Amino acid sequence: TLPFLIRLFPSVLNKFVYLNFLAFPFFVDFRRPELLVNNTINLYLTTEPGVTVGIWHTVPGSRGAEAQGKDQRWYEEALADPHPVIIYLHGNGGTR
């Protein structure tokens, strides 16, 4: 029965393979990462017209005391310092 259903509805297979319809943990506001992770802010990048990607910028623990209470401008300036930037791509689950 399952192969027949997959043949009729191939998009169902994608949903169950990637589980991108699940947002875990539940009921978390990903626009406020400071509630989950220290020294982190939420930013948005426009990758092309009509496509906006939400990102979190987390500074290293060594700059944690310096980051306390800072605004978005400070975090953007911190990206320009000579330290390496690590980009973590979380996948397609719709969460960060």
Phi, psi and omega in degrees: 000317181299312177302324179296316179294321178295322179295321179285325185230076183297334179294334177296322178299315178301318180299318183278337176285313185266341180051035183283003175269352178268134175243102183239137003287153184286149173060037177253136178270101183285356175278352180234069184293339180298341176283342183251321188226131179293151173058042185226141173230162179263132177228165177231138175244135173264110185277329176199164182306125178087358180238115179241134182244128176277137179226159171247137173248117179245126176272155182296158180303330180294340177252012184300314181296321180293328184281344184303124176077007182279157181262182183300323181301317179299317180295321178295320177293327179296333177292338183273354180288168188285359181287150179293153176250129178255126179255122179253119178260113190279346182110199187248027183281357179080009178231168178250000000 
